[in-house]
Amino acid sequence: MDLLVTQDFFVLWRYFYIGTRSSVIFGYCQLAILLVGFLYQFWCTSFRKLFLATCESWNVGMPCNRLQKVLMKEKIIEAPLSLFLQFLSFTLFV
């Protein structure tokens, strides 16, 4: 799993773990960003193609072009939104 996706889920957990009203609102915004990002990725690349690309990458031992394309879409769309939300929440909570 990509490090940015892992970080996004950790931040999502922290928003709901803190439990204040503003942190829960940020948690819902982060969850919406993650869901929209994943749905967009699966809309552009079907699940079957993604599974085949992952299997191909696993067999070769290095990322293939299709898998790289899916990961780049995640980094182009979802990552900037998540990082902006994390920056905004950090400036409000600290």
N, C-alpha and C positions, 0 to 999 in steps of 0.2 A: 504494500500500500504506500502511496506517495506520502512524503513527510508533511506536505501542506494539508492534505486531507486529514491526516492524523491530528495535526495541530487544530484544525477546524473542529473536529469532534471533541477534542479536549476543552477547547474554549466554550463550545456549546454546553458541555457538562458543567463547567465552572459557572456559566450564567445561571443555570437552573439550580446548582448547588448553593449559590449565595442566597438566593431566595427573596431578595428585595424586589419591590415592584418594578423598578427600572431595570434591574438585571434580568428579570424574567421577560420583559419586553424586548431587550436586546437578544435574549435567547430565542424568542420567537422569530425575530428578524434573521438571526443566524441560521435557524432551521429552515426558514423560507429560502434563503440564499442557497443553502446546500441542496434542498429539494429541487429548486429550479435548475441549478447547475447539473444535477444528475439526470433530471428529465431531459434537459437539452442535449446532453451527451448521448443518451439512449435514443433520442429522436433522430439525431444526426447519424448515429452508428447503431444499427440494430443489435440486440442482445446476442444474436447468433454470430454476427460478424465480430463482435467484441470477444466472445468466447473463443472463436477460431483464432483470432489474432493473439489472444493470451496463450492458447495452446501452442501456436507456432513459435511465439517468443520463448516459451518454456522449453520447447524441444531444441531450439537453436542455442539457447543459453544467453541470448541478448535481445533487447527490445527490437521488434520489427517496426516497419513504417506505419502500419495501421494503429498499433498500440501507441506509438509516439504521437500520432495525430490526435488520438483521444485524450492523452495526457496534456497535450498542448492546449486543447480547447478548454480543459479544466483550468489551466493556468492563466488563460487569457480572459475568461469570463468570470469564473467563480472566485478565484484567488484575490483579485483586486477588490471586489466587493466585500469579501470577508475581512481582508486586512484593513479596509477603510472602517468597517464597523468595529473591529477590534481597537483601532486607534481612537475612534470616537468614544467608545465605552471606557477605554483606559484614561482618557483625559477627563471624563466625567466622574469616574470612581476614585481617582487619585488626587 
